Amino acid sequence: MTAPDGRAVARGRRQWPLPKQADPDAPLLVVKGLSTHFRLGRTPVHVPDLYDTAGPYRGVLVPGVAAWALGALAYYLAAPWGGTLPALATAIVSYRLLR
């Protein structure tokens, strides 16, 4: 069901009020500078560095993308029996082997 302007319209009424700052038309996810990182080491992560384009987390880590792809494949193949744990294990092990 869509509104005349193309937005999806939810069926039914909300059972509770929205918080004061909530914007019902705001997107649920905003992606800025898409990058994938599996950080399995014991060193702490300095969060502002994640958004620094010249920082230590810049660019794309090929082992991270490959581990993500292998995890997605494992999820797809194991979906009939429950794919979450096999996908997670595959991603972690493959990242450890590839880096």
SULTATA-V519200 format. One record per pair of residues at least 12 apart in sequence whose ideal C-beta (glycine too) atoms are under 10 Angstrom apart, sorted by sequence separation. I is the first residue (numbers start at 1). J is the second residue. D is the distance in Angstrom with one decimal. If there is no record, write none. Layout:
{{I	J	D} {I	J	D}}
This chain:
{{45	57	8.3} {71	83	9.3} {74	86	4.8} {75	87	3.6} {78	90	8.8} {37	50	7.9} {71	84	9.9} {74	87	4.6} {75	88	8.7} {77	90	9.5} {10	24	9.1} {73	87	8.3} {74	88	8.6} {35	50	8.4} {71	86	8.6} {72	87	6.9} {74	89	7.7} {75	90	8.2} {71	87	4.4} {74	90	3.8} {75	91	9.1} {33	50	9.1} {70	87	8.7} {71	88	6.8} {73	90	7.7} {74	91	7.6} {7	25	7.8} {33	51	7.2} {39	57	8.6} {71	89	8.5} {72	90	9.1} {73	91	9.9} {32	51	7.7} {33	52	9.9} {68	87	9.6} {71	90	5.0} {72	91	8.4} {74	93	9.9} {33	53	7.0} {37	57	5.8} {70	90	5.3} {71	91	3.2} {74	94	8.9} {70	91	6.5} {71	92	8.2} {73	94	10.0} {35	57	6.9} {37	59	9.9} {39	61	9.8} {69	91	9.0} {71	93	9.6} {35	58	7.7} {37	60	9.3} {38	61	7.7} {67	90	7.9} {68	91	6.3} {70	93	8.8} {71	94	7.4} {33	57	9.9} {35	59	7.0} {36	60	6.9} {37	61	6.1} {67	91	4.7} {70	94	4.6} {71	95	8.8} {33	58	8.9} {35	60	6.0} {36	61	6.7} {38	63	7.9} {39	64	9.2} {66	91	9.5} {67	92	7.5} {69	94	8.9} {70	95	8.7} {34	60	8.7} {35	61	7.9} {36	62	10.0} {38	64	5.0} {67	93	8.4} {68	94	9.2} {36	63	9.9} {37	64	5.7} {38	65	9.8} {64	91	9.1} {67	94	4.5} {68	95	8.6} {70	97	9.9} {36	64	4.6} {66	94	6.7} {67	95	3.7} {70	98	8.9} {35	64	8.5} {36	65	5.7} {38	67	6.1} {66	95	7.9} {67	96	8.5} {35	65	9.5} {36	66	10.0} {38	68	8.0} {64	94	10.0} {65	95	9.9} {67	97	8.8} {36	67	8.6} {63	94	8.0} {64	95	6.4} {66	97	9.8} {67	98	6.4} {36	68	5.7} {63	95	5.7} {66	98	5.6} {67	99	8.6} {38	71	9.7} {63	96	9.0} {65	98	9.8} {66	99	9.7} {61	95	8.9} {63	97	8.5} {64	98	8.6} {63	98	3.8} {64	99	8.2} {62	98	7.8} {63	99	4.4} {61	98	9.4} {62	99	9.2} {61	99	7.8} {40	92	7.1} {38	91	7.2} {38	92	7.5} {40	95	6.9} {38	94	9.7} {39	95	9.9} {40	96	6.9} {38	95	4.7} {38	96	9.0} {40	99	8.7} {38	98	9.9} {38	99	8.4}}
